[in-house]
Amino acid sequence: MGRLHDHVAVITGSGAGIGLGIARRMAAEGARILVNDIREEHAKAAADAIAADFGVDTLAVPADVTVKEQAVGLVDAAVARWGRIDALVNNAWGGGRINRLENKTDELLDHGLHMGLWAGWWTMRAAFPHMRDAGGGSVINICSLNGVNAHQFTAEYNISKEALRALTRTAAREWAPHQIRANVICPGAKTEAFEAYARINPTGAAEAESRNPMGRMGDPEGDIGGVAVFLASDDARYVTGNTLFVGGGSHINGVSWSPVPEEDRTAARD
């Protein structure tokens, strides 16, 4: 039996990228997985593949976590299917822009806060009574070195991820008496987003990898997923309120990441 045998995990944004890597690694340890993606076809394909590869029960729930009713509905769906929720992973992100602070809009910041902070707020509060009544649980929120190191041109992302990190620490303190643990992973992994960045700025992507102390970007399943499994398992039953930097040591000296802002790309095309 795996370390997460019979656990139920709800993972937002798990149709691809880091979320999918975490979902697969948790399934390999025996967890039942609710796969969420805003794109129905991605959620279903990921859930079907996980069930086939690991022999666990899965549930695909397409939802936009920036909408409260849909975010809360993920927890409700897991409880309706399996009667419990043991691990909640807030990972979903999408819709930001790479442009300068002075060119950001109120709408971009509002979207970032809904995607990063509000979605976590809603799902955590929905999961709380179920975890409390079951005697505990694990909240794992995916944040970013972008916020910690104040990387350029991604203000709405940086702000929302740091807000989510503060929420996580507060939940860890308040919910500890209920044996509910809340921790953060700041990952560095080669995902679809990194590949898209590499297409725009191949030199910058290559430099980001070469400047990583381990010389590479991580693998979502092999490098990030294992840490999420640890945090969801009883091995981490006394670990809460922490930020785990899972980026090959890139946090130590603040490895730089310098994307090309959209306005510069537009000017170059003109």
C-alpha positions, 0 to 999 in steps of 0.5 A: 500500500502507498503512503496515501492509500485511500486518501482523497486529494483535490488538486486544482489545475491538475489537467497539465503541468505541475498540478498533473505531476502532483496528481500522478505522484499522489495516485502512485501512492494510492490516493483517489484524485479529483482532477480539475481543469478549466478545460473539460477535455484536459480534466477528463484526459488526465483523470482517465490516464491516471486511473489507467496508469495507477488503478485508482478512482478518479473524478474529472471536474472542469471548473473555473476556480475564479468563480466561488461557486465552482471553486467550492464545488470541487470540494463538494464533489469530492465529498459527495463521491468519496465522503471525505477530503484529506489533501487540498492542493491549490495550484491553478493559474492562468490568464496573467500577462508579462508586461511592465508594472505601469502598464498593468490594469486593475482588471489584471490584478483583480484576475490574479487575486481571484485566481491565486488568493480567492480560489485558495480562500474559498476551497480552504474554507470549504475543506475545513469542516470536513478535515476538522471532523475527520481529525485532520488534513493537509492543505498544500498551496503552490506559490512561487519564487516570482513573488518571493524574489519580486521577479519583473513583469508579473506583478499580478502573479507575484502579488497573488502568490504572496497573498496566498502564502500569507493565508497559508501561514495564518491557516497553519496557525489557526487550524493546528489544534484541529491537526490540519496542516497548511504548507506552501511549495514554491516550485521550479519546473519545466512546464508548458508555461516554461516551454512557452517562455522558452519559445519567446526568449530561448536565451533567457530560458537557457540561462535560467536553467544554467543558473540553477545550482542543479543545472536544470528545471525540475520535473513536475512529477518526479521532482515536485510531486514527491514533495507534495506526497510527503506533505500530504502523508503522515510523514509530515504530520508535524510539519505546518506553516512552512514554505518549501522551495523545490527549485534545485536551490534557485532560491538560495541566491535569487536566480534571476528570471528576466522575461521579455515584456509584451510591449517590447515584443510588440515594438520589436515586431513593429 
